[in-house]
Amino acid sequence: MTLSQAPVGWRKSSRSNQETNCVEVGRVDGGAAVRDTKNRAAGHFTTTTPQWSAFITALKSGRFDG
């Protein structure tokens, strides 16, 4: 699936405070877009809603905790 719509509603976690070393998430039809706050001009990648949901579930479960 290709998500070609321009992302809207970019936001970053409220836990990042005023840091610029984080990512932002935007909405696209059928999924989400992610970009680096340090280099917004580099573009973004998109993911489908099921992929994004699986990623968030993995984050919340601690799967990526080191």
C-alpha positions as a Markdown table, in Angstrom:
| # | Residue | x | y | z |
|---|---|---|---|---|
| 1 | Met | 0.0 | 0.0 | 0.0 |
| 2 | Thr | 1.3 | 3.4 | -0.9 |
| 3 | Leu | 0.2 | 6.4 | 1.2 |
| 4 | Ser | 0.8 | 9.5 | -0.9 |
| 5 | Gln | -1.3 | 12.1 | 0.9 |
| 6 | Ala | 0.6 | 15.0 | 2.5 |
| 7 | Pro | 0.7 | 14.5 | 6.2 |
| 8 | Val | -1.2 | 16.9 | 8.5 |
| 9 | Gly | -1.3 | 17.6 | 12.2 |
| 10 | Trp | 2.4 | 17.0 | 12.9 |
| 11 | Arg | 3.0 | 16.5 | 16.7 |
| 12 | Lys | 5.7 | 15.2 | 19.0 |
| 13 | Ser | 5.4 | 13.6 | 22.4 |
| 14 | Ser | 4.5 | 15.9 | 25.3 |
| 15 | Arg | 7.3 | 14.0 | 27.1 |
| 16 | Ser | 9.9 | 15.5 | 24.8 |
| 17 | Asn | 9.4 | 19.0 | 26.3 |
| 18 | Gln | 11.5 | 21.5 | 24.3 |
| 19 | Glu | 13.9 | 18.9 | 23.0 |
| 20 | Thr | 14.6 | 18.8 | 19.2 |
| 21 | Asn | 16.1 | 15.3 | 19.3 |
| 22 | Cys | 12.9 | 13.4 | 18.7 |
| 23 | Val | 10.4 | 12.4 | 16.0 |
| 24 | Glu | 7.1 | 13.9 | 15.0 |
| 25 | Val | 4.0 | 12.0 | 13.8 |
| 26 | Gly | 1.5 | 13.2 | 11.3 |
| 27 | Arg | -1.8 | 11.9 | 10.0 |
| 28 | Val | -2.4 | 10.5 | 6.5 |
| 29 | Asp | -5.4 | 8.7 | 5.2 |
| 30 | Gly | -5.0 | 5.0 | 6.2 |
| 31 | Gly | -1.9 | 5.5 | 8.4 |
| 32 | Ala | 0.7 | 7.7 | 10.0 |
| 33 | Ala | 3.8 | 9.7 | 8.8 |
| 34 | Val | 7.0 | 10.0 | 10.9 |
| 35 | Arg | 9.8 | 12.5 | 10.5 |
| 36 | Asp | 12.9 | 13.6 | 12.4 |
| 37 | Thr | 12.6 | 17.0 | 14.2 |
| 38 | Lys | 16.3 | 17.7 | 13.6 |
| 39 | Asn | 15.9 | 17.5 | 9.8 |
| 40 | Arg | 12.3 | 18.0 | 8.7 |
| 41 | Ala | 13.4 | 18.8 | 5.2 |
| 42 | Ala | 14.8 | 15.2 | 4.8 |
| 43 | Gly | 11.2 | 14.1 | 4.4 |
| 44 | His | 9.1 | 11.4 | 6.2 |
| 45 | Phe | 8.1 | 7.8 | 5.9 |
| 46 | Thr | 4.6 | 6.5 | 6.1 |
| 47 | Thr | 3.0 | 3.4 | 7.7 |
| 48 | Thr | -0.4 | 1.9 | 7.5 |
| 49 | Thr | -2.8 | 2.0 | 10.4 |
| 50 | Pro | -2.3 | -1.7 | 11.3 |
| 51 | Gln | 1.5 | -1.3 | 11.1 |
| 52 | Trp | 1.4 | 1.9 | 13.3 |
| 53 | Ser | -0.9 | 0.2 | 15.8 |
| 54 | Ala | 1.5 | -2.8 | 16.1 |
| 55 | Phe | 4.4 | -0.5 | 16.6 |
| 56 | Ile | 2.6 | 1.4 | 19.4 |
| 57 | Thr | 1.6 | -1.8 | 21.1 |
| 58 | Ala | 5.2 | -3.0 | 21.0 |
| 59 | Leu | 6.4 | 0.2 | 22.5 |
| 60 | Lys | 3.9 | 0.1 | 25.3 |
| 61 | Ser | 4.7 | -3.5 | 26.1 |
| 62 | Gly | 8.4 | -2.6 | 26.5 |
| 63 | Arg | 9.5 | -4.7 | 23.6 |
| 64 | Phe | 12.2 | -2.1 | 22.6 |
| 65 | Asp | 13.4 | -1.4 | 26.2 |
| 66 | Gly | 17.2 | -1.9 | 26.5 |
